[in-house]
Amino acid sequence: MPVPNDEGPPQIVGSGPYVPGTTGSGDPHGLPYLFESGTRPILPAPAPPAAVAHTLRLSHISEGNLIRKVQPIYPPLARSARIQGAVVLQAVISKQGTIENLSVVTGHPMLAPAAIDAVRQWRYRPYILNNEPVEVETQITVNFSLAGN
């Protein structure tokens, strides 16, 4: 099979920069005219970013910071169906140590509501960073096992 001839890059007709969406390089109302005349519009400097409170992300929460742990109530229907396993929840621990923005990451739908109800009642000792309490984003795993029941 013959190799097609490579004619190189496409040829550009005219001078000056090409700006897509304009009418051409000599248009007195278009951007290329500004570039060709040697002037450029002066844009205002962006405003400095405001101080934003960031939420820390921790992969492991120390059990020592947990000051109130409520055990989930095993759902009777899940128990009779012999359903067990882990429910993983995404949560934010507030500056006061309460649970906020709680959502299910993974877990059986019959077990998840019981895990959410229990974890909402958990309380943590506030996490301190630079002598200030901070919000912490973390994952909490609640295990449901029929072996202990």
C-alpha positions as CSV (number, residue, x, y, z in Angstrom):
1,M,0.0,0.0,0.0
2,P,1.6,3.4,-1.0
3,V,2.3,5.9,1.8
4,P,0.4,9.1,1.3
5,N,2.6,12.2,0.8
6,D,3.0,14.4,3.8
7,E,2.6,17.9,2.6
8,G,3.7,19.3,6.0
9,P,1.7,21.7,8.2
10,P,-1.1,23.6,6.6
11,Q,-0.2,26.9,5.1
12,I,-1.3,30.1,6.9
13,V,-2.5,32.9,4.7
14,G,-2.1,36.5,5.9
15,S,-0.2,37.9,8.8
16,G,-0.8,38.3,12.5
17,P,-2.3,36.0,15.0
18,Y,-5.5,34.1,14.2
19,V,-8.2,34.3,16.8
20,P,-11.1,31.8,16.2
21,G,-14.5,33.6,16.0
22,T,-13.2,36.9,14.7
23,T,-13.7,38.4,11.2
24,G,-10.0,38.6,10.2
25,S,-6.7,40.2,10.9
26,G,-7.6,43.7,9.7
27,D,-11.0,44.2,11.3
28,P,-10.9,47.5,13.4
29,H,-13.5,46.0,15.7
30,G,-11.9,42.6,16.3
31,L,-9.2,41.4,18.6
32,P,-6.5,40.8,15.9
33,Y,-6.5,44.5,15.2
34,L,-5.4,45.2,18.7
35,F,-2.6,42.6,18.4
36,E,-1.4,44.0,15.1
37,S,-1.3,47.6,16.3
38,G,1.0,46.6,19.2
39,T,-1.5,47.3,22.0
40,R,-3.2,44.8,24.3
41,P,-6.1,45.3,26.6
42,I,-5.0,45.5,30.2
43,L,-6.9,43.0,32.4
44,P,-7.3,43.7,36.1
45,A,-5.3,41.6,38.4
46,P,-7.3,38.7,40.0
47,A,-8.4,39.3,43.5
48,P,-6.4,37.4,46.1
49,P,-8.2,34.3,47.3
50,A,-10.2,34.8,50.5
51,A,-9.2,32.7,53.4
52,V,-11.1,29.4,53.0
53,A,-11.7,27.0,55.8
54,H,-10.7,23.6,54.5
55,T,-11.9,20.3,55.9
56,L,-9.1,17.9,56.7
57,R,-9.4,14.4,55.3
58,L,-8.3,11.6,57.5
59,S,-8.1,8.0,56.5
60,H,-8.2,6.7,60.0
61,I,-9.9,8.2,63.0
62,S,-8.4,7.4,66.4
63,E,-10.8,5.5,68.7
64,G,-9.3,7.6,71.5
65,N,-11.1,10.7,70.1
66,L,-14.4,9.0,70.1
67,I,-16.1,9.9,73.4
68,R,-19.6,8.6,72.8
69,K,-20.3,5.5,70.6
70,V,-23.8,4.3,70.2
71,Q,-24.1,0.7,69.0
72,P,-26.5,0.2,66.0
73,I,-29.6,-1.8,66.5
74,Y,-29.6,-4.9,64.2
75,P,-32.6,-4.6,62.0
76,P,-34.9,-7.6,62.8
77,L,-35.6,-8.3,59.1
78,A,-31.9,-8.3,58.3
79,R,-31.3,-10.6,61.2
80,S,-34.0,-13.1,60.1
81,A,-32.6,-12.9,56.5
82,R,-29.1,-13.6,58.0
83,I,-27.7,-10.5,56.4
84,Q,-24.4,-9.3,57.8
85,G,-21.4,-7.2,56.7
86,A,-19.9,-3.8,56.8
87,V,-21.5,-0.4,56.1
88,V,-19.0,2.3,55.2
89,L,-20.2,5.9,55.9
90,Q,-18.7,9.2,54.8
91,A,-18.9,11.8,57.5
92,V,-17.7,15.2,58.6
93,I,-16.7,15.6,62.3
94,S,-17.5,19.2,63.1
95,K,-15.4,21.5,65.2
96,Q,-17.6,20.7,68.1
97,G,-17.2,16.9,67.6
98,T,-20.6,16.2,66.2
99,I,-21.3,14.1,63.0
100,E,-22.4,16.1,60.0
101,N,-23.0,15.4,56.3
102,L,-23.4,11.6,56.9
103,S,-23.8,9.5,53.8
104,V,-23.5,5.8,52.8
105,V,-20.5,4.8,50.7
106,T,-21.1,1.1,50.6
107,G,-23.1,-1.5,52.5
108,H,-26.3,-3.6,52.4
109,P,-29.4,-1.4,52.0
110,M,-31.1,-3.3,54.9
111,L,-28.2,-2.4,57.3
112,A,-27.4,1.1,56.2
113,P,-30.3,2.9,58.0
114,A,-29.3,1.3,61.3
115,A,-25.7,2.3,60.9
116,I,-26.7,5.9,60.0
117,D,-29.0,6.2,63.0
118,A,-26.3,5.0,65.4
119,V,-23.4,7.0,64.0
120,R,-25.4,10.3,64.0
121,Q,-25.3,10.0,67.8
122,W,-21.6,9.5,68.0
123,R,-19.5,12.3,69.6
124,Y,-15.8,13.0,69.1
125,R,-13.3,15.1,71.0
126,P,-12.6,18.0,68.5
127,Y,-9.6,17.6,66.4
128,I,-7.0,20.4,67.0
129,L,-4.7,21.8,64.3
130,N,-2.4,24.8,65.2
131,N,-4.3,25.2,68.5
132,E,-7.6,25.6,66.7
133,P,-10.5,23.0,66.3
134,V,-11.0,21.9,62.7
135,E,-13.6,19.9,60.8
136,V,-12.4,16.5,59.7
137,E,-13.8,14.4,56.8
138,T,-13.5,10.7,57.3
139,Q,-15.0,7.3,56.6
140,I,-16.6,5.2,59.4
141,T,-17.1,1.5,59.1
142,V,-19.9,-0.1,61.1
143,N,-19.7,-4.0,61.1
144,F,-22.9,-6.1,61.5
145,S,-22.2,-9.7,62.5
146,L,-24.6,-12.4,63.5
147,A,-21.9,-14.3,65.3
148,G,-22.1,-12.2,68.5
149,N,-25.9,-12.4,68.7
